Amino acid sequence: MKRRGMSETVELSCPFCGQMGTVLVDEGGGEHQTYVEDCGTCCRPRVVHIESLHDSSRGPRVWLERDDGV
């Protein structure tokens, strides 16, 4: 993870096309964050989940899921 002030970036693979891409983690955004953003490669919507681990030196837990419009 790379830190940039109050934000850091995480490299994750898209759940649709598998391409690696950068997800921005806003450390000031709260303990639990969920939002939808499009993949920069295939343009399909993916749900970004972020759980802050303030008590851990490992940083936040970040994962992506498909947004199939259900």
N, C-alpha and C positions, 0 to 999 in steps of 0.2 A: 504494500500500500504506500502511496505517495501522499505526503501531507502538504497542504497549501493553506496556511492560515487556519481558519475555522472549518476547513473542508479537507477531504482526502478523496483519492480516487481508488477504485477497485477494478481489476480486470476480470470479467466474467464472460462465459460463452452464452450466446443467445439460445433460448430454449426452442426456437424455430429452425434457424439456419446453422447454428453451431459456431458461428464466427465470434471471435473474441472482440469485446468492446469495453469501453470505459464507462463506469457508473460513478457519478459524483455523490459522495456522502457528505451531507451538511450536518456537521457535528452540533450545530445549534438548533436542529430541526426536531429535537425531542428524542425520547427513549425508543419509541417505535414509530417507524415511518413506512408508509405504503403509498406508492403512486404508480401511474402508468406512463411509460414512455415508449416511443417507437425505436426499433433497432435501426442503427445507422446503416446497416447493410441491406437487410431484406424489408425494412419499413413496417414490419408487423408489430402490433402492440404487445408489450411484455410488462408484467407487474413486477415492480422492484420492491423488495421487502428489506428493511433495515432494522436490526435490533441492536441498540447500543449496549456495549459491555464496559461500562465505566469502571467497574471493579477489576477488569481483566487487562493484562498487558497485550492481549492478542488483538485488540481493537474490536470494531463492530462486526456483527454477523450480517452478511449481505447475500441474498439469493434472488434469482429471477424465476418467474413462472409465466406460462403462456396466458394471455388474455384472449380467450376464445369467445368473448362476448356473451357468456352464459349468464 
